[in-house]
């Protein structure tokens, strides 16, 4: 007689629902501000769909492995789309590669983070924010997010990274 050991399910019901509910894979960002909650936003595609810009605040970085994917669905025309950390202890590391649609359209410009980077600003021109741009962020350690992104810029390109959270 063969004895099988069943593995105990350790996921919480809300985690199972989040993973299995395909109707919520896309989250449209239409409000001026949003504070992300892992239960509602982790593992989903978050689409900036407000021409007047959206400011998104990430949850505190704990090393959870949580991933957030942002896509610009509507080019920002006033204000900016922003992604910022939750507190002054959290920072970002990584790169955003920008393609110029203006002065040098055949060159890509890498923009690495600085040691104090905690905010990404996509202004619709020089720092990205054009329809189709994509940024992925992952919580990789306590107080640390990893960023990778691809954006398009017009005009004279500038870094989308800053230290704006105090």
N, C-alpha and C positions, 0 to 999 in steps of 0.2 A: 504494500500500500504506500502510495506516494503522499508525503506530507508537504503541503504548500504553505508558505508563510505570506500572508497578505500584508502589504505595506499600508500603514495607517495614513490616511489623508490628513495633511497638516494645514492645508490652505483654508483660509476663512471663507465663509459663504460669499462675502462681497468681493473677495479676490477671484473666486471661481466665476462669479457673474461678470466681473470686469474682463476676464480673459475670454469668456465664451460669448459675450454679447457683441456681435458684429455690427449692430445698429448704431453703436456709439464709438466706432473707430475714428470718425472725423468729428472734431469739435470746432465749430465756427466761432471765432472771436469777433464779436460785434459790439462789445461794450468798451468804454474808455479805459477801464481798469479790470484786472482779474488777478486774484491770488490763487495759484495752482494748488490743488490737493491731489496727492498721489492716487487716492481711491477714484477720483473723477478724471484725471488727466494723464497719468503715467501710462506709457505704452500706446498712447493715442497720437493721431496727427492733428495738430492745433493749427488752424488756418486763420491768418490775419485777414479779415474781411471788412475792415473799416478804413475808408480813405482818410479819415481824420486821426488815425493812429490808435494803437492799443498799448497800454503799459501792463506787462505781465510780471508778477513777482513769483519767483520759484520758491518751493518750500526750503527750509533749512537743509543744508547738505550734511548727510550723516554717513554716507558710504553705502546707501541702500541699493545702489545699482539702478535706480529709477531712471528711465529714459523719456525724454520729451522731444518730439519732432515738430518743428515750426515751419510752415510754408506760407509765403506771402501769396494770398489769393487775389488781393486787390492792391495795386500800387498805392502807397501812401502819398497823399497830396498835400496834407497839412499836418502839423505836429510830427510825430514819429511813431513807429512801432518800436517798443523797448522791451527787453528781457533783462530783469535785474534780480540779484540775489536777495534773500530775505533779511540779512543782517550784515553788520560791518565785519563780522568774522569770516564770512564766506567769500571766496574768490573763484575766478574761472581760469582755466588753462587750456591752450589749444590754438587753433588757427581758423580764420575765415579767409577763403580765397575769393577775390573779387575780380570779375570780368568787367572791363570798361566798355561802355557803349558809346563813349564820347571821344576823348582825345587820343587814346591808343587802343582801339577795339580788338586788336589781335594779341594783347598782352594781358596776362593774369597777374594780379597783385596779391601776394600773401600778406595777411595782417595777423601777426601773432599777438597773443595776450601779453600784457605786462604783469609783473608780480602782484599788482594791486587791482587788476581788472575785475570788475564786478557787475558791469552793465554793458549790454549790446544795444546800440541805437541805430536803427535803420530809418534814415530820413527821407527816402524816396529819391535821392539824387546821389550825393557823394559818398555815402556810407552804406548804400544798398536800400532795400525796401521796395524793389520793383517786383511785379508779378512774376512768380516762379522761383524766387529766392528760397533757399532752404537752410535751416540751421538745426543741428541736433545737439542736444545737451544731455549729459549723463552725470548722475551723482556718483562720484567714484571714491570719495573718502570724506571723513569729517571735515567740513568747511571747504570742500573742493568739488567743483564741477568741471567736467571736460567738455569742450566745445569744438565742433567741426561744422563748417558751413561753406556754402557757395552762394555768392550774391552777384548782382549786376549793379554797376554804378554809372552815373552820368556826370559829366564835369570832371573836375580834378578830384580824384579818389582820396579818401581819408579813412583812417581806422574807425571801425564801428565800436571799438572797445574803449571804456573809460572807467574811472573809479568814482562813482557818483553816489554810492550808498554809504551813509554814515551812521 
